[in-house]
Amino acid sequence: MNLDEAIERHMEWKVVFRAALEGRQTVDAATIRRDNCCALGKWLHGEGAARYGRKASFAELLTSHETFHREAGKVAEAINARDYAGAEKMLGVWGEYMDASLAVVDAIEALQMDLGPAATAVVAAGGAARVHG
């Protein structure tokens, strides 16, 4: 799992939602809501848990990631219900989605710091799934 790429892929969710809003398209809310469907989630619930599950920074990332997907699911549901104004509001700077999004980035960075440069390189080289998205 490349944690730097996970941050990049994670930040792209907002782009996906904005594109769905602009194109008035639906999104797969059921999958988005689940925290074990994206590459980062698969790693967190699989290899990551096996290798780093006892670390407090890993537990924080797991919790933050779950919260993010719960909030992302709410945005997806609003888009699918054609509540475009509500979805826009949720994606705003002061919304719970943005708070959850930033918390995931912070948690990934905290795990990276906890693991140190050598271990982070091993994490990046070790996982088959390299991106979150």
Secondary structure per residue as TSV (DSSP state, phi and psi in degrees):
chain	resnum	aa	ss	phi	psi
A	1	M	-	360.0	120.5
A	2	N	-	-90.0	107.2
A	3	L	H	-69.3	-30.1
A	4	D	H	-65.1	-42.3
A	5	E	H	-68.2	-32.0
A	6	A	H	-61.7	-39.4
A	7	I	H	-62.7	-45.5
A	8	E	H	-61.2	-48.1
A	9	R	H	-63.4	-38.0
A	10	H	H	-62.7	-42.8
A	11	M	H	-68.1	-19.8
A	12	E	H	-74.7	-13.4
A	13	W	H	-58.1	-40.0
A	14	K	H	-62.7	-37.5
A	15	V	H	-63.5	-41.9
A	16	V	H	-61.0	-45.5
A	17	F	H	-65.3	-42.0
A	18	R	H	-62.5	-41.6
A	19	A	H	-63.8	-40.8
A	20	A	H	-63.9	-39.6
A	21	L	H	-64.7	-47.0
A	22	E	H	-64.7	-39.9
A	23	G	H	-89.1	-0.1
A	24	R	T	52.5	46.2
A	25	Q	-	-104.3	155.8
A	26	T	-	-87.8	161.6
A	27	V	-	-129.4	163.4
A	28	D	-	-83.1	83.1
A	29	A	H	-62.3	-37.5
A	30	A	H	-62.2	-42.2
A	31	T	H	-74.1	-41.6
A	32	I	H	-60.3	-38.2
A	33	R	H	-65.6	-27.2
A	34	R	-	-84.1	134.0
A	35	D	T	-89.5	4.8
A	36	N	T	-117.4	17.3
A	37	C	S	-100.3	-30.7
A	38	C	S	-79.3	167.1
A	39	A	H	-60.8	-42.4
A	40	L	H	-63.2	-43.6
A	41	G	H	-62.3	-41.1
A	42	K	H	-61.4	-41.2
A	43	W	H	-67.6	-44.1
A	44	L	H	-60.5	-37.8
A	45	H	H	-90.0	-5.8
A	46	G	T	-118.8	-107.6
A	47	E	H	-57.9	-41.7
A	48	G	H	-60.4	-44.3
A	49	A	H	-63.6	-40.3
A	50	A	H	-65.3	-38.4
A	51	R	H	-88.7	-36.0
A	52	Y	H	-127.5	7.7
A	53	G	T	-57.6	-20.8
A	54	R	T	-88.0	-6.8
A	55	K	S	-81.9	136.2
A	56	A	H	-61.0	-36.5
A	57	S	H	-67.8	-31.7
A	58	F	H	-68.8	-45.1
A	59	A	H	-59.9	-39.6
A	60	E	H	-64.8	-41.4
A	61	L	H	-63.9	-42.8
A	62	L	H	-59.1	-45.7
A	63	T	H	-66.0	-45.2
A	64	S	H	-62.8	-40.2
A	65	H	H	-66.2	-40.6
A	66	E	H	-62.8	-44.8
A	67	T	H	-62.0	-42.8
A	68	F	H	-57.6	-47.5
A	69	H	H	-66.9	-31.5
A	70	R	H	-63.6	-46.3
A	71	E	H	-68.4	-39.8
A	72	A	H	-63.0	-37.0
A	73	G	H	-61.9	-38.1
A	74	K	H	-63.7	-41.7
A	75	V	H	-63.1	-46.1
A	76	A	H	-60.3	-42.3
A	77	E	H	-63.9	-39.6
A	78	A	H	-64.2	-43.1
A	79	I	H	-60.5	-47.6
A	80	N	H	-65.9	-28.1
A	81	A	T	-83.9	3.2
A	82	R	T	64.4	25.6
A	83	D	-	-91.5	69.5
A	84	Y	H	-65.9	-37.8
A	85	A	H	-64.7	-41.0
A	86	G	H	-64.6	-41.1
A	87	A	H	-64.5	-42.7
A	88	E	H	-58.8	-44.3
A	89	K	H	-61.7	-42.4
A	90	M	H	-62.9	-33.2
A	91	L	H	-81.0	-5.6
A	92	G	S	-65.9	166.4
A	93	V	T	-58.4	-34.8
A	94	W	T	-100.8	13.1
A	95	G	S	-87.4	166.5
A	96	E	H	-66.0	-31.9
A	97	Y	H	-59.9	-48.1
A	98	M	H	-64.9	-40.8
A	99	D	H	-58.8	-45.2
A	100	A	H	-66.4	-38.3
A	101	S	H	-63.2	-47.8
A	102	L	H	-65.4	-34.2
A	103	A	H	-64.3	-36.5
A	104	V	H	-66.1	-45.0
A	105	V	H	-60.2	-46.4
A	106	D	H	-59.7	-41.1
A	107	A	H	-69.1	-37.5
A	108	I	H	-63.1	-45.8
A	109	E	H	-63.7	-37.2
A	110	A	H	-65.5	-41.1
A	111	L	H	-63.9	-42.3
A	112	Q	H	-58.5	-44.0
A	113	M	H	-65.6	-40.3
A	114	D	H	-63.8	-39.6
A	115	L	H	-76.7	-27.5
A	116	G	H	81.0	166.3
A	117	P	H	-60.7	-42.8
A	118	A	H	-66.4	-45.6
A	119	A	H	-68.2	-35.7
A	120	T	H	-62.7	-38.3
A	121	A	H	-64.7	-37.9
A	122	V	H	-65.5	-42.1
A	123	V	H	-60.5	-44.7
A	124	A	H	-63.7	-36.8
A	125	A	H	-83.0	-23.7
A	126	G	H	-83.1	-29.8
A	127	G	-	-90.9	140.7
A	128	A	S	-71.0	-40.7
A	129	A	-	-85.2	117.4
A	130	R	-	-105.1	-9.3
A	131	V	-	-134.3	158.6
A	132	H	-	-105.0	127.1
A	133	G	-	163.1	360.0
